[in-house]
C-alpha cells in the first residue's frame, strides 16, 4: 500500500512539474519576440491612432473589419469576412498541435470624445434609429484590435517555433451584446477548427501600462436590462383618495426590489438590482396613470440570475395587487434582448497563463484582479456544448504620470466609457502583444 501511495505521489509530482515546465517559454524565443515588437512598434502605434480616429459603432464596423481582413491576408491567414455580421475569422494552420483562438472586439461607442488628443475622434454617424450621434473608442477596442494584429504578425513570423492552428476572431458588436452570439450561432465552432482554448484581453482604466491583471473564475457579471411599466389610476393631485398613484406604487416597488438581494440572495453571492431610470407624470397637480422604470440587474451565478429574474415580476405583481390594481393592470416586466451571461475564466488555464505572464513580464507586473460587475460577451465562447476553456485578462493602459497625479489631486482617473479615457499607447501596445503572444505560444 505504501508503495502504491508513493507511486501515486510520484506520478502527481511529474504531472505538476510538466505543467509548470510548459509555463516557461524557450528562452531563445523571447528575444526574437521582443525584436519583432520593437521593429514594428511605430507602425502599430500609427495603426492604433488611425483606428482611434475612425471608430464605428456596434453593427456598423464595415471599414474596421475590412482593414482587419486585409492585414490578416497580408500575413498569410485564410480569411473569412462578414461572418455573424461584420465578424472576421483568420486561420493560420501550422502543422499538428493545439487549436488556439484569440479574440478581439471591434466596435466603438456613441460618445463624443473630449480627450483633446491630436488624434481624437471627430466622427459622427447615424445610429440604428437614424439619429445623428458621435463615435469614440472609449472602451479600448481600438487597442484590442491593434494588439490582435500585432500578435497575428509575431506568431506568423515565428512559425518555425510552434505547431498548431491559430484562430484569430475579430468580433463586432460587443457593446450591444450581439457579436459573440451571432458568430457562435453562425457556426464558429463547426465551420472552423474547434479551439482547445480561447483567450482575449480587455483594457483597464486604472491599471498601470506595462502590467496585466488576471482573475480566476467569475470575472465579468451576468447583465440584464429590464423595463417595467407600472399602471395606476390617474386623477387630480388634490384628490389622491380617488386614484391609485403609480408614482407611489413605483416607489414601493423600488424599495421592494432591494429586498431581493438583501433578503433572498445568500450574502456570499454577489448581485445588484439598480433602478437607473424612472419617468412618470406631466404636471405638479396631476396623478398620472402610468410610470416607466429601467433596471440593470447584475450577478455571477446563473442560479442567482434566474432567481432575480423570477423575483422581480413576483414583487411587482403583489405590490400592485396590494395597492388595489386589478389582475389585468399588474406591472409589465420586459427583459431586453441585450442580456449578457457572466464570464467564467477557466481556473487551471488562468493559473497557467498567470505563471507564463510572470515568467515573461516579471512577477511585479502580473496582478491578481478582483471580479467586476461589468459586462463582456466573451463569456459566450466558453458556454457552448464544446465547453472551451476560456480566459480574458486585463491590460493596463494608464501612464505612471496620470496615476501619480490622481493620487496627488484625489481626482479619479477617467473610467472606461468616459469621453476623457485615453490609454498610454506605446507601453500598453507592447505589453499587450508580448503577453498575448506568450500566452498563445505556451498553449501551442
C-alpha positions as CSV (number, residue, x, y, z in Angstrom):
1,X,0.0,0.0,0.0
2,X,2.8,2.4,0.9
3,X,4.4,1.6,-2.5
4,X,1.1,2.5,-4.2
5,X,0.9,5.8,-2.4
6,X,4.5,6.6,-3.3
7,X,3.9,5.8,-7.0
8,X,0.8,7.9,-7.0
9,X,2.6,10.8,-5.3
10,X,5.5,10.4,-7.9
11,X,3.0,10.5,-10.8
12,X,1.3,13.6,-9.5
13,X,4.7,15.3,-9.0
14,X,5.8,14.6,-12.5
15,X,2.4,15.8,-13.9
16,X,2.7,19.0,-11.9
17,X,6.3,19.5,-13.0
18,X,5.3,19.0,-16.6
19,X,2.5,21.6,-16.3
20,X,4.8,24.1,-14.7
21,X,7.5,23.5,-17.3
22,X,5.0,24.4,-20.0
23,X,4.7,27.9,-18.5
24,X,8.3,28.7,-19.3
25,X,8.8,29.6,-23.0
26,X,12.0,28.8,-24.9
27,X,14.4,31.5,-23.6
28,X,15.7,31.9,-27.1
29,X,12.3,32.8,-28.3
30,X,11.7,35.8,-26.0
31,X,14.4,38.0,-27.6
32,X,13.0,37.2,-31.0
33,X,9.5,38.3,-29.9
34,X,10.9,41.5,-28.4
35,X,12.9,42.2,-31.6
36,X,9.7,41.9,-33.8
37,X,7.8,44.1,-31.4
38,X,10.4,46.8,-31.3
39,X,10.8,46.7,-35.1
40,X,7.0,47.2,-35.7
41,X,6.0,49.3,-32.7
42,X,5.9,52.6,-34.6
43,X,3.8,51.1,-37.4
44,X,1.4,49.6,-34.9
45,X,1.1,52.8,-33.0
46,X,0.1,54.7,-36.2
47,X,-2.4,51.9,-36.9
48,X,-3.9,52.4,-33.4
49,X,-4.2,56.1,-34.0
50,X,-5.9,55.6,-37.3
51,X,-8.4,53.2,-35.7
52,X,-9.0,55.7,-32.9
53,X,-9.7,58.4,-35.4
54,X,-12.1,56.2,-37.4
55,X,-14.4,54.5,-34.9
56,X,-17.5,52.6,-36.0
57,X,-20.3,51.9,-33.6
58,X,-21.9,48.5,-33.0
59,X,-23.3,46.6,-36.1
60,X,-21.6,49.2,-38.3
61,X,-18.0,48.0,-38.3
62,X,-17.7,47.7,-42.1
63,X,-14.5,49.6,-42.7
64,X,-12.8,48.3,-39.5
65,X,-13.5,44.7,-40.4
66,X,-12.2,45.3,-43.9
67,X,-9.0,46.7,-42.5
68,X,-8.5,43.7,-40.2
69,X,-9.2,41.2,-43.0
70,X,-6.7,43.0,-45.3
71,X,-4.0,42.9,-42.6
72,X,-4.6,39.2,-41.9
73,X,-4.4,38.3,-45.6
74,X,-1.1,40.0,-45.9
75,X,0.2,37.8,-43.1
76,X,-0.8,34.6,-44.9
77,X,-4.1,33.8,-43.0
78,X,-7.1,32.2,-44.6
79,X,-9.7,34.9,-44.1
80,X,-13.4,34.8,-43.9
81,X,-15.2,38.1,-43.8
82,X,-18.8,39.2,-42.8
83,X,-19.2,36.2,-40.5
84,X,-22.0,36.8,-38.0
85,X,-22.3,40.4,-39.1
86,X,-19.0,42.2,-39.6
87,X,-17.0,39.4,-38.0
88,X,-13.7,38.4,-39.4
89,X,-12.1,34.9,-39.0
90,X,-8.4,34.4,-39.8
91,X,-7.0,30.8,-39.8
92,X,-3.2,30.0,-39.8
93,X,-2.6,26.3,-40.0
94,X,0.9,25.3,-38.9
95,X,1.1,21.6,-38.5
96,X,-0.3,19.3,-35.9
97,X,-0.9,20.7,-32.5
98,X,-3.4,22.6,-30.4
99,X,-6.0,25.0,-31.8
100,X,-5.8,28.4,-30.1
101,X,-8.4,31.1,-30.6
102,X,-7.6,34.8,-29.9
103,X,-10.5,37.2,-29.9
104,X,-10.7,41.0,-30.2
105,X,-13.8,43.1,-30.2
106,X,-14.1,45.9,-32.8
107,X,-16.9,48.3,-32.1
108,X,-16.9,51.8,-30.7
109,X,-19.4,53.8,-28.6
110,X,-21.9,56.6,-29.5
111,X,-19.9,59.1,-27.4
112,X,-18.3,62.5,-28.1
113,X,-14.5,62.4,-27.4
114,X,-13.2,65.1,-25.1
115,X,-9.5,64.0,-24.6
116,X,-8.1,66.8,-26.7
117,X,-5.6,64.4,-28.2
118,X,-4.3,65.3,-31.7
119,X,-5.7,62.0,-33.0
120,X,-9.0,62.4,-31.2
121,X,-12.1,61.1,-33.0
122,X,-14.3,63.7,-34.6
123,X,-16.5,61.1,-36.3
124,X,-20.3,61.5,-36.4
125,X,-22.6,58.8,-37.7
126,X,-26.2,57.6,-37.7
127,X,-27.4,55.1,-35.1
128,X,-30.0,52.3,-35.7
129,X,-32.8,54.8,-35.4
130,X,-31.3,57.3,-37.8
131,X,-30.2,59.7,-35.1
132,X,-27.0,61.7,-35.6
133,X,-24.5,60.6,-32.9
134,X,-20.8,61.0,-32.2
135,X,-18.5,57.9,-32.1
136,X,-15.5,57.2,-29.9
137,X,-13.3,54.2,-28.9
138,X,-13.9,54.9,-25.2
139,X,-13.6,51.2,-24.2
140,X,-10.2,50.5,-25.7
141,X,-11.4,48.3,-28.6
142,X,-9.0,50.1,-30.9
143,X,-6.2,49.0,-28.7
144,X,-7.7,45.4,-28.7
145,X,-7.6,45.4,-32.5
146,X,-4.1,46.7,-32.7
147,X,-2.7,44.2,-30.2
148,X,-4.7,41.5,-32.1
149,X,-3.0,42.4,-35.4
150,X,0.4,42.7,-33.7
151,X,0.0,39.2,-32.1
152,X,-1.0,37.8,-35.5
153,X,2.1,39.2,-37.1
154,X,4.5,38.0,-34.4
155,X,3.0,34.4,-34.5
156,X,3.2,34.4,-38.3
157,X,6.8,35.4,-38.2
158,X,7.7,32.8,-35.6
159,X,6.0,29.8,-37.3
160,X,9.1,27.7,-37.0
161,X,8.9,27.9,-33.2
162,X,5.4,26.5,-32.7
163,X,2.9,23.9,-34.2
164,X,-0.9,24.0,-34.2
165,X,-3.7,26.2,-35.7
166,X,-4.1,29.8,-34.8
167,X,-7.7,31.1,-35.0
168,X,-8.0,34.9,-35.0
169,X,-11.5,36.2,-34.3
170,X,-12.4,39.8,-34.8
171,X,-15.8,40.2,-33.2
172,X,-18.2,43.0,-33.8
173,X,-21.0,44.5,-31.6
174,X,-19.6,43.6,-28.1
175,X,-21.1,46.8,-26.7
176,X,-24.5,45.7,-27.8
177,X,-24.1,42.1,-26.7
178,X,-24.8,40.8,-30.2
179,X,-21.5,39.9,-31.8
180,X,-20.3,36.8,-30.0
181,X,-23.8,35.3,-30.1
182,X,-24.1,36.0,-33.8
183,X,-20.7,34.4,-34.6
184,X,-21.4,31.3,-32.5
185,X,-24.9,30.9,-33.9
186,X,-23.4,31.2,-37.4
187,X,-21.3,28.1,-36.7
188,X,-18.0,29.4,-35.5
189,X,-17.0,26.1,-33.9
190,X,-18.5,24.0,-36.7
191,X,-17.2,25.8,-39.8
192,X,-13.7,26.4,-38.5
193,X,-11.3,24.4,-36.4
194,X,-12.8,23.9,-32.9
195,X,-10.4,25.6,-30.4
196,X,-8.8,23.9,-27.5
197,X,-8.5,27.3,-25.7
198,X,-9.9,30.8,-26.3
199,X,-8.2,33.8,-24.9
200,X,-8.8,37.6,-25.0
201,X,-7.8,40.8,-23.3
202,X,-9.5,44.0,-22.2
203,X,-8.1,47.4,-21.5
204,X,-8.2,48.5,-17.8
205,X,-8.7,52.2,-16.9
206,X,-6.9,52.0,-13.5
207,X,-4.1,49.5,-14.0
208,X,-0.7,51.0,-15.0
209,X,0.6,50.4,-18.5
210,X,3.1,47.6,-18.5
211,X,1.1,45.4,-16.2
212,X,-1.7,42.9,-16.7
213,X,-4.4,41.6,-14.4
214,X,-5.5,38.0,-14.0
215,X,-8.8,36.9,-12.4
216,X,-9.7,33.2,-11.8
217,X,-13.3,32.1,-12.0
218,X,-16.0,34.7,-12.3
219,X,-14.5,37.8,-13.9
220,X,-17.4,39.7,-15.5
221,X,-21.1,39.6,-14.5
222,X,-24.4,38.4,-15.9
223,X,-26.1,41.6,-17.1
224,X,-29.8,42.0,-17.8
225,X,-31.6,45.2,-18.8
226,X,-35.2,45.3,-17.7
227,X,-38.1,47.7,-18.4
228,X,-41.1,47.9,-16.0
229,X,-44.3,49.7,-16.9
230,X,-46.3,50.4,-13.8
231,X,-50.0,51.2,-14.2
232,X,-52.2,53.3,-11.9
233,X,-55.5,55.1,-11.8
234,X,-54.9,58.8,-12.7
235,X,-56.7,61.8,-11.4
236,X,-56.3,65.2,-9.7
237,X,-53.4,65.7,-7.3
238,X,-55.7,67.3,-4.8
239,X,-57.9,64.2,-4.5
240,X,-55.4,61.3,-4.2
241,X,-58.0,59.1,-2.5
242,X,-59.8,58.7,-5.8
243,X,-56.7,57.5,-7.6
244,X,-54.1,54.8,-7.4
245,X,-50.9,56.7,-7.7
246,X,-48.3,54.9,-10.0
247,X,-45.5,57.0,-8.6
248,X,-46.2,55.9,-5.1
249,X,-46.7,52.4,-6.3
250,X,-43.4,52.6,-8.3
251,X,-41.6,53.8,-5.1
252,X,-42.9,50.8,-3.2
253,X,-41.7,48.5,-6.0
254,X,-38.2,50.1,-6.0
255,X,-37.9,49.5,-2.2
256,X,-39.3,46.0,-2.6
257,X,-36.8,45.2,-5.3
258,X,-33.9,45.9,-2.9
259,X,-35.1,43.1,-0.6
260,X,-34.4,40.6,-3.4
261,X,-30.7,41.0,-2.9
262,X,-30.7,41.7,0.8
263,X,-33.2,39.0,1.9
264,X,-33.5,36.4,-0.9
265,X,-29.9,36.0,-2.1
266,X,-27.2,34.4,0.1
267,X,-24.9,37.1,1.5
268,X,-21.9,35.2,-0.1
269,X,-23.4,35.6,-3.6
270,X,-22.9,38.9,-5.3
271,X,-25.8,40.6,-7.0
272,X,-27.1,44.1,-7.9
273,X,-30.5,45.4,-8.7
274,X,-30.4,49.1,-9.8
275,X,-33.2,51.3,-11.0
276,X,-31.4,53.6,-13.4
277,X,-34.3,55.5,-14.9
278,X,-37.8,56.4,-13.7
279,X,-40.3,58.6,-15.7
280,X,-43.9,59.4,-14.8
281,X,-46.3,62.3,-14.7
282,X,-46.6,65.5,-16.7
283,X,-47.5,68.3,-14.2
284,X,-47.5,69.2,-10.5
285,X,-51.1,68.6,-9.8
286,X,-51.8,65.6,-12.0
287,X,-51.6,62.0,-10.8
288,X,-50.7,60.0,-13.9
289,X,-51.9,56.6,-14.9
290,X,-48.5,55.0,-15.6
291,X,-44.9,55.1,-14.7
292,X,-41.9,53.7,-16.6
293,X,-38.7,52.3,-15.0
294,X,-35.5,50.9,-16.4
295,X,-33.3,48.5,-14.4
296,X,-29.9,46.9,-14.7
297,X,-29.5,43.5,-12.9
298,X,-26.1,42.0,-12.2
299,X,-25.0,38.7,-10.8
300,X,-22.4,36.0,-11.3
301,X,-24.0,32.6,-10.7
302,X,-26.7,31.5,-13.2
303,X,-29.0,30.3,-10.4
304,X,-28.8,33.8,-8.7
305,X,-29.6,35.4,-12.0
306,X,-32.6,33.2,-12.6
307,X,-33.9,33.8,-9.1
308,X,-33.7,37.6,-9.5
309,X,-35.4,37.5,-12.9
310,X,-38.3,35.5,-11.4
311,X,-38.5,37.6,-8.2
312,X,-38.9,40.9,-10.0
313,X,-42.3,40.3,-11.7
314,X,-43.4,38.5,-8.5
315,X,-42.6,41.6,-6.4
316,X,-44.2,43.9,-8.9
317,X,-47.4,41.9,-9.2
318,X,-48.1,41.5,-5.5
319,X,-47.2,45.1,-4.5
320,X,-49.6,46.3,-7.3
321,X,-52.4,43.9,-6.1
322,X,-51.9,45.2,-2.5
323,X,-52.4,48.7,-3.8
324,X,-55.7,47.7,-5.4
325,X,-54.7,47.3,-9.0
326,X,-56.7,44.6,-10.9
327,X,-55.1,41.5,-12.3
328,X,-55.2,42.9,-15.9
329,X,-53.3,46.0,-14.8
330,X,-50.3,44.5,-12.9
331,X,-46.9,45.9,-14.0
332,X,-45.4,44.7,-17.2
333,X,-41.8,43.4,-16.8
334,X,-39.8,43.1,-20.0
335,X,-36.3,41.6,-20.1
336,X,-34.5,43.2,-23.1
337,X,-32.6,41.1,-25.7
338,X,-29.2,42.6,-24.8
339,X,-28.7,40.2,-21.8
340,X,-25.1,39.1,-21.3
341,X,-24.0,36.0,-19.4
342,X,-21.2,36.0,-16.9
343,X,-17.6,35.4,-17.9
344,X,-16.0,32.5,-16.0
345,X,-12.3,32.3,-16.5
346,X,-11.2,28.6,-16.6
347,X,-9.3,28.3,-13.3
348,X,-6.5,26.0,-14.4
349,X,-6.0,27.8,-17.6
350,X,-5.8,31.2,-15.8
351,X,-3.3,29.8,-13.3
352,X,-1.1,28.6,-16.1
353,X,-1.3,31.9,-18.0
354,X,-0.5,33.8,-14.8
355,X,2.7,31.8,-14.5
356,X,3.6,32.5,-18.1
357,X,2.9,36.2,-17.6
358,X,5.2,36.3,-14.5
359,X,7.9,34.5,-16.5
360,X,7.7,36.9,-19.4
361,X,6.8,40.2,-17.8
362,X,8.1,39.7,-14.3
363,X,6.1,38.9,-11.2
364,X,5.7,42.6,-10.2
365,X,3.8,43.2,-13.5
366,X,1.1,40.5,-13.1
367,X,-1.6,41.5,-10.7
368,X,-4.4,39.3,-9.3
369,X,-7.6,41.2,-10.1
370,X,-11.0,41.1,-8.4
371,X,-14.1,40.2,-10.4
372,X,-16.2,43.2,-11.7
373,X,-19.9,43.7,-12.2
374,X,-19.2,45.0,-15.8
375,X,-20.3,43.0,-18.8
376,X,-18.3,41.2,-21.6
377,X,-19.9,38.8,-24.1
378,X,-16.6,36.9,-24.4
379,X,-18.1,34.5,-21.9
380,X,-20.3,33.0,-24.6
381,X,-17.2,31.5,-26.2
382,X,-17.0,29.1,-23.3
383,X,-20.7,28.5,-22.9
384,X,-21.3,26.2,-25.9
385,X,-21.6,22.4,-26.0
386,X,-17.9,22.2,-26.7
387,X,-17.1,23.7,-23.2
388,X,-14.0,25.5,-24.4
389,X,-11.7,26.7,-21.6
390,X,-11.5,30.5,-21.8
391,X,-9.5,33.3,-20.2
392,X,-9.8,37.1,-20.6
393,X,-7.2,39.2,-18.8
394,X,-6.8,42.9,-18.1
395,X,-4.3,45.1,-20.0
396,X,-3.0,48.1,-18.0
397,X,-3.3,51.3,-20.0
398,X,-2.6,54.2,-17.7
399,X,0.7,56.1,-17.6
400,X,2.6,56.4,-14.3
401,X,2.3,60.2,-14.6
402,X,-1.5,60.1,-14.6
403,X,-1.6,57.7,-11.7
404,X,0.7,59.9,-9.6
405,X,-1.3,63.0,-10.5
406,X,-4.5,61.2,-9.5
407,X,-3.0,60.3,-6.1
408,X,-1.9,63.9,-5.5
409,X,-5.1,65.6,-6.5
410,X,-7.5,63.0,-5.3
411,X,-9.3,63.1,-8.6
412,X,-10.5,59.8,-10.0
413,X,-9.0,58.5,-13.3
414,X,-11.4,58.6,-16.3
415,X,-13.2,55.2,-16.5
416,X,-13.9,53.1,-19.5
417,X,-16.8,54.7,-21.4
418,X,-15.6,58.1,-20.3
419,X,-15.2,60.8,-23.1
420,X,-11.8,61.5,-21.4
421,X,-10.5,57.9,-21.4
422,X,-7.1,57.8,-23.2
423,X,-4.7,54.8,-23.0
424,X,-0.9,55.3,-22.9
425,X,-0.2,53.9,-26.4
426,X,3.4,52.7,-26.7
427,X,3.8,50.7,-23.4
428,X,0.3,49.4,-23.5
429,X,0.6,48.1,-27.0
430,X,4.0,46.4,-26.5
431,X,2.8,44.8,-23.3
432,X,-0.4,43.6,-24.9
433,X,1.4,42.0,-27.9
434,X,4.1,40.4,-25.7
435,X,1.7,38.9,-23.1
436,X,-0.9,37.6,-25.6
437,X,1.8,36.2,-27.9
438,X,3.5,34.4,-25.0
439,X,0.1,33.0,-23.8
440,X,-0.6,31.6,-27.3
441,X,2.8,30.1,-27.6
442,X,2.5,28.4,-24.2
443,X,-0.8,26.9,-25.2
444,X,0.7,25.6,-28.5
